[in-house]
Amino acid sequence: MMRDYRLAAGQRGVTMAVALVILIGVSVVSLSALTTTMWELVMAGSEEARMSAFHRAQNGIDAAIVNSGNFPVGESVGYRNCTSGFASKYDETCDDSSVTLPSTYDATDTEVAVVVVAPADNCPPRVMSTSCENFTVASFSIDSRHDATAARGGRADLMQGYLVLLPKFQQGG
């Protein structure tokens, strides 16, 4: 009762070839999935860096608003007051470099410029519910730039308008 386990002449190695083709197909699909996952991870990191830079630039604007001395009310249109590194870092001219940010604010890689847009002789907008007889407004543009690309971080450049409400001093009595 011996059995004959010999293969038919045309069947030699077919199983091996089919297994190799299937293994190659599975390998290609696995490598494709791995590549896709790696790119998604890179994109997620870039999005995180972009959002972090945006928030840091917005915090620069908020920090500049805290100090009323950053707004040169008596200067003419186009006057630019910057943080100390703004002019050299961005190759732009600043009329003054006296913008100060609170010591509690981490200003690493963030520079701020405050530009006079309109002098302090305009009437306040109606939405402010104030009188043109008693108040004037000066208009400013605050440009905050955060650039951490040297440390593989993000970069953002934000600009925001800002009005300073000033009382008119009454003369005489």
C-alpha positions as CSV (number, residue, x, y, z in Angstrom):
1,M,0.0,0.0,0.0
2,M,2.4,2.6,-1.0
3,R,1.2,5.8,-2.4
4,D,2.8,7.6,-5.2
5,Y,3.3,11.3,-4.3
6,R,5.0,12.3,-7.5
7,L,3.7,15.4,-9.3
8,A,2.5,15.4,-12.7
9,A,5.1,16.6,-15.2
10,G,3.3,19.9,-15.9
11,Q,2.6,20.8,-12.3
12,R,6.2,21.3,-11.0
13,G,6.8,24.8,-9.3
14,V,3.4,26.3,-10.2
15,T,2.4,26.6,-6.5
16,M,5.7,28.4,-5.8
17,A,5.2,30.8,-8.7
18,V,1.6,31.6,-7.6
19,A,2.8,32.2,-4.0
20,L,5.6,34.5,-5.2
21,V,3.1,36.6,-7.3
22,I,0.7,36.9,-4.4
23,L,3.6,37.8,-2.0
24,I,4.8,40.5,-4.5
25,G,1.3,41.9,-4.8
26,V,0.9,42.1,-1.0
27,S,4.3,43.7,-0.6
28,V,3.4,46.4,-3.2
29,V,0.1,47.2,-1.4
30,S,1.9,47.3,2.0
31,L,4.6,49.7,0.7
32,S,1.9,51.9,-0.8
33,A,0.0,52.1,2.5
34,L,3.3,52.8,4.3
35,T,4.2,55.6,1.9
36,T,0.7,57.1,2.2
37,T,0.9,57.0,6.0
38,M,4.3,58.7,6.0
39,W,3.0,61.5,3.8
40,E,-0.1,62.0,6.0
41,L,2.2,62.3,9.0
42,V,4.4,64.9,7.3
43,M,1.2,66.9,6.3
44,A,-0.1,66.7,9.9
45,G,3.2,68.1,11.2
46,S,3.1,70.9,8.6
47,E,-0.4,71.8,9.6
48,E,0.5,71.8,13.3
49,A,3.5,74.1,12.5
50,R,1.3,76.4,10.4
51,M,-1.4,76.7,13.1
52,S,1.3,77.3,15.8
53,A,2.8,80.1,13.8
54,F,-0.6,81.6,13.2
55,H,-1.3,81.6,16.9
56,R,2.1,83.0,17.8
57,A,1.7,85.8,15.3
58,Q,-1.8,86.6,16.7
59,N,-0.3,86.6,20.2
60,G,2.2,89.1,19.0
61,I,-0.6,91.5,18.0
62,D,-2.4,91.0,21.3
63,A,0.9,91.6,23.2
64,A,1.5,94.8,21.2
65,I,-2.0,96.1,22.0
66,V,-1.4,95.8,25.8
67,N,1.1,98.7,25.8
68,S,-0.4,102.0,24.7
69,G,3.1,103.4,24.2
70,N,3.5,101.2,21.1
71,F,1.0,103.5,19.3
72,P,2.7,106.7,18.1
73,V,-0.5,108.9,18.1
74,G,1.2,112.2,17.2
75,E,3.1,110.9,14.2
76,S,2.2,111.2,10.5
77,V,0.7,108.6,8.2
78,G,3.2,105.9,7.3
79,Y,5.2,106.2,10.5
80,R,6.4,102.7,11.5
81,N,7.3,101.7,15.0
82,C,8.8,98.2,15.3
83,T,10.3,95.7,17.7
84,S,14.1,95.9,17.7
85,G,14.7,93.0,15.3
86,F,12.0,93.8,12.7
87,A,13.9,96.0,10.3
88,S,17.0,93.8,10.1
89,K,15.1,90.5,9.9
90,Y,12.6,91.6,7.2
91,D,14.8,94.3,5.4
92,E,12.2,97.0,6.0
93,T,12.6,100.5,7.3
94,C,11.4,101.4,10.7
95,D,11.1,105.0,11.9
96,D,11.5,103.8,15.5
97,S,12.2,100.5,17.3
98,S,10.4,101.1,20.5
99,V,7.6,98.6,20.4
100,T,7.8,96.6,23.6
101,L,6.0,93.4,24.3
102,P,5.2,92.3,27.9
103,S,7.9,90.3,29.6
104,T,5.5,87.5,30.1
105,Y,5.2,87.1,26.3
106,D,7.7,84.7,24.7
107,A,8.6,86.8,21.6
108,T,11.0,84.2,20.2
109,D,10.9,84.4,16.4
110,T,8.1,87.0,16.5
111,E,8.5,90.6,15.3
112,V,5.8,93.3,15.4
113,A,5.4,96.6,13.6
114,V,2.8,99.3,14.3
115,V,2.1,101.7,11.4
116,V,0.1,104.9,11.5
117,V,-2.7,104.6,8.9
118,A,-4.6,107.8,9.8
119,P,-3.7,110.7,12.1
120,A,-5.7,111.5,15.3
121,D,-8.0,114.0,13.7
122,N,-10.8,111.6,12.5
123,C,-14.2,111.2,14.0
124,P,-14.9,107.9,15.7
125,P,-17.0,105.3,13.9
126,R,-20.7,105.4,14.8
127,V,-20.5,101.9,16.1
128,M,-18.4,103.2,19.0
129,S,-21.3,105.3,20.2
130,T,-19.1,108.3,20.9
131,S,-19.3,111.9,19.9
132,C,-17.1,113.6,17.3
133,E,-17.3,116.7,19.6
134,N,-15.5,114.9,22.4
135,F,-13.3,112.3,20.8
136,T,-11.0,111.6,17.8
137,V,-9.5,108.4,16.7
138,A,-6.1,107.5,15.3
139,S,-5.9,104.4,13.0
140,F,-3.1,101.9,13.1
141,S,-2.1,98.8,11.3
142,I,-0.3,96.1,13.4
143,D,1.9,93.7,11.4
144,S,3.0,90.6,13.4
145,R,5.3,88.1,11.8
146,H,6.3,84.8,13.3
147,D,9.0,82.8,11.5
148,A,10.3,79.6,13.0
149,T,11.3,78.0,9.7
150,A,14.9,77.7,10.8
151,A,13.8,75.3,13.6
152,R,11.4,73.5,11.2
153,G,8.5,75.5,12.5
154,G,5.9,77.5,10.7
155,R,5.7,81.0,9.4
156,A,2.8,83.4,9.6
157,D,2.3,87.1,8.7
158,L,-0.8,88.7,10.2
159,M,-2.0,92.3,9.9
160,Q,-4.8,93.8,12.0
161,G,-6.3,97.3,12.1
162,Y,-6.6,99.1,15.5
163,L,-8.2,102.3,16.5
164,V,-7.1,104.4,19.4
165,L,-9.9,106.6,20.9
166,L,-8.6,109.9,22.1
167,P,-10.5,112.5,24.1
168,K,-10.5,116.1,22.8
169,F,-9.4,118.5,25.4
170,Q,-11.8,121.4,25.9
171,Q,-10.3,124.8,26.0
172,G,-11.5,127.7,28.1
173,G,-14.4,127.6,30.6
